[in-house]
Amino acid sequence: MYIIAYVYSEPVTLNVVAEYTFVTTFYISSMFKKELGTSFVDYLNDIRIEKAKELSKDVKYKSYEVASLVGIQDPHYFSRLFKKHSGISPSEYRETQVIQ
């Protein structure tokens, strides 16, 4: 199973993917777990955080803008999710990675 998507203008949800691929949400969930060993939400969040890391290196983006660009509208949730996946906060990551 290959999923390559950076859709920031539209919310990416399991329901949206199911409608787009003409299969049930149950089928997608079970295929993710079987093929990738992870849930759809965890997979999507991994992609979002990796993209957020790239964007965070550029000082022109504030943390809340990075959150929005990767499809997370709540900056507080973004910070918690980033720390969960990276072990450090977005601001701590930025301090070590910013392009000068």
Secondary structure, 3 states (H helix, E strand, C coil): CCCCCCCCCCCCCHHHHHHHHCCCHHHHHHHHHHHHCCCHHHHHHHHHHHHHHHHHCCCCCCHHHHHHHCCCCCHHHHHHHHHHHHCCCHHHHHHHHCCC
